[in-house]
Amino acid sequence: MLYDHVADLDLTIDTYDLAQRERDTSSGFTRATTVISLHGDGEVGQGEDVTYDNDAHYSLRDSSTEFDLAGRYTVDEFSAHVAEIDFFDGESPGQSIFRNYRRWAFESAALDLALKQADTNLAECLGRTYDPVRFVVSTRLAEPPTGDRVIDWLDRNPNLAFKLDPTSEWTVDVVERLAETEAVQTLDLKGQYHGTTVDQPADPELYQRVIEGFPNALIEDPELNEETRPLFEGHEARVTWDYPIRSVETVKDLPWEPDWLNIKPSRFGSVQSLFETIDYCRDHDIRMFGGGQFELDVGREHIHAVASLFYPDAPNDVAPKAYNDPDPSGELPSSPLAPPTSPRGFEWE
């Protein structure tokens, strides 16, 4: 089992510190994250809290609370320790999944630190190798949607591939224009999101346009009900899931055993849950691809590292950070991304 390779790594933490990151994104919102740095034995391990609530990051930054982290542990003992800590300091996060995001930041920082203290990296520790990572560019179309954004990207780099978020405003003409590019590999229906700024209610007409218009693309997170479930009969193998996937149990709870899953490490909260789910997928021939959370710092390296080890050739939604800028400029990295030459810890770039 994957987790067995890291669970008993020794870990010494002396102090920690927090650093906030913030910038505008191509999706029209200002992203804030918090980088957690754990210090011990002359090494620094880092993780990134990707909670989608800027005020929660400001509260963490301004809080006088000191979390009880210093000590000597194994990775597994540290995981059990942080599971008992309220990293929201008595406040209720806007969404329950935010607790996983913040816990992942501390656990990934601890894994990074433990690997460095053992003078190794994640690939060596797991007995695997880092391979080049293929990525797709994730973007939402402008309003009203025309497809111009995708065409503009392809004019800049005709080899790009895309993951797009269809909305009810997508007309037949928009679908046909995008389909003609043959560059759309995943369509995220956002049907599993509720109470967020990206909600897309179940829309049978949209679903049918997408299923028929992109016959070779993966379709992510539909909302299944009496109207929409029949549309996917015969197309189940194309359906992939993202938002619900947080553990092996959540995979088993899906409407059918999937052929594809989107793996976002931060959703799992713990290293153990992430690795157990990857083990389960490998054992059950479930293909995986990586997903990002608009990471601004080291968290992007971590999702590259995981993708590189387990699903490098998949349509990974892990494009380098520069692709999320509101107006990307300069020479952008091309797919696939080359693996690191001298990685340490959980680092990849």
C-alpha positions as CSV (number, residue, x, y, z in Angstrom):
1,M,0.0,0.0,0.0
2,L,1.3,3.5,-0.9
3,Y,0.7,5.0,2.6
4,D,2.9,2.3,4.2
5,H,5.9,3.8,2.4
6,V,5.5,7.2,4.1
7,A,3.6,6.5,7.3
8,D,6.7,5.7,9.4
9,L,8.9,8.5,8.2
10,D,10.4,10.4,11.1
11,L,9.3,14.0,11.4
12,T,10.7,16.7,13.7
13,I,8.9,20.1,13.9
14,D,10.4,23.0,15.8
15,T,8.4,26.0,14.6
16,Y,6.0,27.0,11.8
17,D,5.0,30.1,10.0
18,L,2.2,31.3,7.6
19,A,2.5,33.4,4.5
20,Q,-0.5,34.7,2.5
21,R,-0.6,34.7,-1.3
22,E,-3.2,36.7,-3.3
23,R,-3.7,37.5,-7.0
24,D,-6.5,38.0,-9.6
25,T,-7.4,35.0,-11.8
26,S,-8.6,34.4,-15.3
27,S,-12.0,33.3,-13.8
28,G,-12.6,36.9,-12.6
29,F,-12.1,36.5,-8.9
30,T,-9.3,37.3,-6.5
31,R,-7.7,34.2,-5.1
32,A,-6.1,34.1,-1.7
33,T,-4.2,31.1,-0.3
34,T,-2.0,30.5,2.7
35,V,1.4,28.8,2.6
36,I,2.3,26.8,5.7
37,S,6.0,26.3,6.4
38,L,7.1,23.8,9.0
39,H,10.7,24.1,10.2
40,G,12.8,21.4,11.8
41,D,16.4,20.1,11.8
42,G,17.5,22.8,9.4
43,E,14.8,21.9,6.8
44,V,11.6,23.5,5.7
45,G,8.5,21.7,4.5
46,Q,5.6,23.6,2.8
47,G,2.0,23.1,2.0
48,E,-0.7,25.4,0.7
49,D,-4.2,26.0,2.1
50,V,-6.6,26.4,-0.9
51,T,-9.7,27.3,1.1
52,Y,-12.1,29.3,-1.2
53,D,-12.8,32.0,1.3
54,N,-10.5,35.0,1.4
55,D,-11.8,36.1,4.8
56,A,-10.8,32.7,6.2
57,H,-7.2,33.3,5.1
58,Y,-7.2,36.8,6.6
59,S,-8.6,35.4,9.9
60,L,-5.8,32.8,10.0
61,R,-3.2,35.4,9.2
62,D,-4.5,37.7,12.0
63,S,-5.2,35.1,14.6
64,S,-3.2,35.1,17.8
65,T,-3.8,31.4,18.2
66,E,-0.6,29.2,18.2
67,F,-1.3,25.7,17.0
68,D,0.4,22.9,18.9
69,L,2.6,21.4,16.2
70,A,6.2,21.3,17.7
71,G,7.5,17.8,18.5
72,R,8.8,14.5,17.2
73,Y,6.4,12.3,15.3
74,T,6.1,9.8,12.5
75,V,4.1,11.1,9.5
76,D,1.2,8.9,10.7
77,E,1.4,10.2,14.2
78,F,1.4,13.8,13.0
79,S,-1.7,13.0,10.9
80,A,-3.5,11.7,13.9
81,H,-2.4,14.8,15.9
82,V,-3.6,17.4,13.4
83,A,-6.9,15.5,13.0
84,E,-7.7,16.7,16.5
85,I,-6.8,20.4,15.9
86,D,-9.4,23.0,15.0
87,F,-7.5,25.0,12.4
88,F,-10.5,27.4,12.1
89,D,-10.2,28.4,15.7
90,G,-13.8,27.9,16.8
91,E,-15.3,29.4,13.6
92,S,-17.5,27.4,11.2
93,P,-16.0,27.4,7.7
94,G,-18.2,28.4,4.8
95,Q,-18.1,24.9,3.5
96,S,-17.3,21.7,5.4
97,I,-14.7,20.7,2.7
98,F,-12.6,23.7,3.7
99,R,-11.5,21.7,6.8
100,N,-10.0,19.2,4.5
101,Y,-8.3,21.9,2.4
102,R,-6.6,23.4,5.5
103,R,-5.7,20.0,7.0
104,W,-4.1,19.0,3.7
105,A,-1.9,22.1,3.8
106,F,-0.5,21.0,7.1
107,E,-0.2,17.3,6.2
108,S,1.4,18.0,2.8
109,A,3.9,20.4,4.5
110,A,4.7,17.6,7.0
111,L,5.2,15.1,4.3
112,D,7.5,17.5,2.5
113,L,9.5,18.1,5.6
114,A,9.7,14.4,6.6
115,L,11.0,13.5,3.1
116,K,13.6,16.2,3.2
117,Q,14.7,15.2,6.7
118,A,15.1,11.7,5.3
119,D,17.1,13.1,2.4
120,T,14.8,11.7,-0.2
121,N,11.9,12.7,-2.4
122,L,8.4,11.3,-2.9
123,A,9.2,9.3,-6.0
124,E,12.2,7.6,-4.4
125,C,10.2,6.9,-1.2
126,L,7.3,5.3,-3.2
127,G,9.7,3.4,-5.5
128,R,8.4,5.2,-8.6
129,T,9.7,7.7,-11.1
130,Y,8.6,11.2,-12.1
131,D,7.3,11.2,-15.7
132,P,6.5,14.2,-18.0
133,V,3.0,15.6,-17.2
134,R,0.5,16.3,-19.9
135,F,-2.0,19.1,-19.0
136,V,-5.1,20.8,-20.3
137,V,-6.0,24.4,-19.8
138,S,-9.1,25.0,-17.7
139,T,-11.2,28.1,-18.4
140,R,-14.7,29.5,-18.4
141,L,-16.0,31.2,-21.5
142,A,-16.7,34.9,-21.5
143,E,-20.3,36.1,-21.1
144,P,-22.1,35.7,-23.3
145,P,-20.3,32.6,-24.4
146,T,-18.9,32.6,-27.9
147,G,-15.9,30.3,-27.9
148,D,-13.5,33.2,-28.7
149,R,-11.4,32.5,-25.6
150,V,-10.6,29.0,-26.7
151,I,-10.0,30.1,-30.3
152,D,-7.6,32.9,-29.1
153,W,-5.7,30.3,-27.0
154,L,-5.4,28.0,-30.0
155,D,-4.1,30.8,-32.2
156,R,-1.4,31.3,-29.6
157,N,-0.6,27.6,-29.3
158,P,-2.5,25.2,-31.6
159,N,-1.3,22.2,-29.5
160,L,-3.3,23.2,-26.4
161,A,-6.2,21.0,-25.0
162,F,-9.0,22.3,-22.8
163,K,-11.3,21.5,-19.9
164,L,-14.3,23.8,-20.1
165,D,-17.3,24.6,-17.8
166,P,-20.5,24.5,-19.9
167,T,-23.4,26.7,-18.8
168,S,-27.0,26.9,-19.9
169,E,-26.0,29.9,-22.1
170,W,-24.1,27.6,-24.4
171,T,-26.0,27.5,-27.7
172,V,-25.8,24.9,-30.3
173,D,-23.6,27.2,-32.3
174,V,-21.1,27.6,-29.4
175,V,-21.0,23.8,-29.0
176,E,-20.4,23.2,-32.7
177,R,-17.7,25.9,-32.9
178,L,-15.8,24.4,-29.9
179,A,-16.3,20.9,-31.1
180,E,-14.7,21.8,-34.5
181,T,-11.4,22.6,-32.7
182,E,-11.1,19.0,-31.5
183,A,-9.3,20.4,-28.5
184,V,-11.9,20.0,-25.8
185,Q,-11.1,16.9,-23.7
186,T,-13.2,17.4,-20.5
187,L,-16.5,19.3,-19.8
188,D,-17.3,20.1,-16.2
189,L,-21.0,20.4,-15.7
190,K,-20.6,21.6,-12.1
191,G,-23.8,19.7,-11.2
192,Q,-22.4,18.6,-7.8
193,Y,-21.8,22.1,-6.6
194,H,-24.5,23.7,-4.4
195,G,-24.3,27.1,-2.8
196,T,-21.2,28.2,-4.6
197,T,-20.4,30.9,-7.2
198,V,-20.0,28.2,-9.9
199,D,-23.2,26.3,-9.4
200,Q,-24.8,25.0,-12.7
201,P,-28.2,23.5,-12.0
202,A,-29.1,20.3,-13.9
203,D,-30.2,21.3,-17.4
204,P,-31.3,18.4,-19.6
205,E,-31.0,20.4,-22.8
206,L,-27.5,21.5,-22.0
207,Y,-26.5,18.0,-21.0
208,Q,-27.8,16.6,-24.3
209,R,-26.0,19.2,-26.3
210,V,-22.7,18.4,-24.5
211,I,-23.1,14.6,-24.7
212,E,-23.9,14.7,-28.4
213,G,-21.7,17.6,-29.4
214,F,-18.5,16.2,-27.8
215,P,-18.7,12.5,-28.3
216,N,-15.1,11.8,-27.3
217,A,-14.8,14.1,-24.3
218,L,-15.1,13.3,-20.6
219,I,-18.1,14.7,-18.8
220,E,-17.6,15.7,-15.2
221,D,-20.0,16.0,-12.2
222,P,-23.4,15.9,-13.8
223,E,-26.4,16.1,-11.5
224,L,-28.4,13.0,-12.0
225,N,-32.2,13.1,-11.6
226,E,-35.2,11.6,-13.3
227,E,-34.7,13.9,-16.3
228,T,-30.9,13.8,-16.7
229,R,-30.0,10.2,-15.7
230,P,-31.5,8.6,-18.9
231,L,-29.3,10.9,-21.0
232,F,-26.2,9.1,-19.8
233,E,-27.3,5.6,-20.6
234,G,-24.6,4.1,-22.7
235,H,-22.3,7.0,-21.8
236,E,-21.4,6.0,-18.2
237,A,-17.8,5.3,-19.1
238,R,-17.3,9.0,-20.2
239,V,-18.6,10.4,-16.9
240,T,-15.9,11.4,-14.4
241,W,-16.4,12.7,-10.8
242,D,-14.6,15.5,-8.9
243,Y,-16.4,17.4,-6.2
244,P,-17.7,14.3,-4.3
245,I,-14.4,12.5,-4.3
246,R,-12.7,12.7,-0.9
247,S,-12.0,9.1,0.2
248,V,-12.5,5.5,-0.9
249,E,-15.9,5.5,0.6
250,T,-17.0,8.4,-1.6
251,V,-15.9,6.5,-4.6
252,K,-17.9,3.5,-3.5
253,D,-20.9,5.8,-3.1
254,L,-21.0,6.9,-6.7
255,P,-24.1,5.9,-8.8
256,W,-21.9,3.3,-10.7
257,E,-18.3,2.2,-10.6
258,P,-16.5,4.9,-12.6
259,D,-14.0,4.6,-15.4
260,W,-12.5,8.0,-14.6
261,L,-12.0,10.1,-11.5
262,N,-10.6,13.6,-11.0
263,I,-8.1,13.5,-8.1
264,K,-7.6,16.7,-6.2
265,P,-5.3,16.0,-3.3
266,S,-6.6,18.9,-1.1
267,R,-10.1,17.4,-1.1
268,F,-8.8,14.3,0.8
269,G,-7.5,16.2,3.8
270,S,-5.0,13.5,4.7
271,V,-2.1,11.9,2.9
272,Q,-3.5,8.5,4.0
273,S,-6.9,9.1,2.4
274,L,-5.3,10.3,-0.8
275,F,-3.0,7.3,-1.1
276,E,-5.7,4.8,-0.2
277,T,-8.0,6.2,-2.9
278,I,-5.2,6.0,-5.5
279,D,-4.6,2.4,-4.4
280,Y,-8.3,1.7,-4.8
281,C,-8.4,3.2,-8.2
282,R,-5.4,1.2,-9.4
283,D,-6.8,-2.0,-8.0
284,H,-10.2,-1.4,-9.7
285,D,-8.8,-0.2,-13.1
286,I,-10.3,3.3,-12.5
287,R,-8.3,5.8,-14.6
288,M,-7.4,9.1,-12.9
289,F,-6.4,12.6,-13.9
290,G,-5.2,15.5,-11.7
291,G,-7.2,18.6,-10.8
292,G,-6.1,21.9,-9.4
293,Q,-7.6,24.5,-7.1
294,F,-6.0,27.8,-8.4
295,E,-3.0,27.2,-6.2
296,L,-0.7,30.2,-6.1
297,D,2.4,28.6,-4.7
298,V,3.8,25.2,-3.6
299,G,0.4,23.5,-3.8
300,R,0.8,23.5,-7.6
301,E,4.1,21.6,-7.4
302,H,2.4,19.0,-5.2
303,I,-0.4,18.3,-7.7
304,H,2.2,18.1,-10.5
305,A,4.2,15.6,-8.4
306,V,1.2,13.4,-7.8
307,A,0.1,13.5,-11.4
308,S,3.7,12.8,-12.5
309,L,3.8,9.6,-10.4
310,F,0.4,8.2,-11.1
311,Y,-1.4,9.6,-14.2
312,P,1.1,11.6,-16.2
313,D,-0.5,10.9,-19.6
314,A,-4.1,11.8,-18.6
315,P,-5.9,15.0,-19.4
316,N,-4.6,16.7,-16.2
317,D,-6.2,19.9,-15.2
318,V,-2.9,21.1,-13.7
319,A,-1.7,23.8,-16.1
320,P,1.1,25.9,-14.7
321,K,0.1,28.9,-12.5
322,A,0.7,31.4,-15.3
323,Y,-2.3,30.0,-17.3
324,N,-4.5,31.3,-14.5
325,D,-3.4,34.9,-14.8
326,P,-6.1,37.3,-16.1
327,D,-3.9,38.2,-19.1
328,P,-1.2,35.6,-19.5
329,S,1.8,37.0,-21.3
330,G,5.3,35.8,-22.3
331,E,6.4,32.3,-23.2
332,L,4.1,29.9,-21.4
333,P,5.1,26.3,-20.6
334,S,4.0,23.7,-23.1
335,S,2.5,20.3,-22.4
336,P,3.9,18.0,-21.3
337,L,5.8,19.5,-18.4
338,A,9.3,18.1,-17.9
339,P,9.9,16.3,-14.6
340,P,12.4,17.8,-12.1
341,T,16.1,17.0,-12.4
342,S,16.9,17.2,-8.6
343,P,13.7,17.0,-6.6
344,R,13.7,17.0,-2.8
345,G,10.8,16.3,-0.5
346,F,7.4,16.8,-2.1
347,E,8.9,19.4,-4.5
348,W,8.5,18.9,-8.2
349,E,9.6,22.0,-10.0
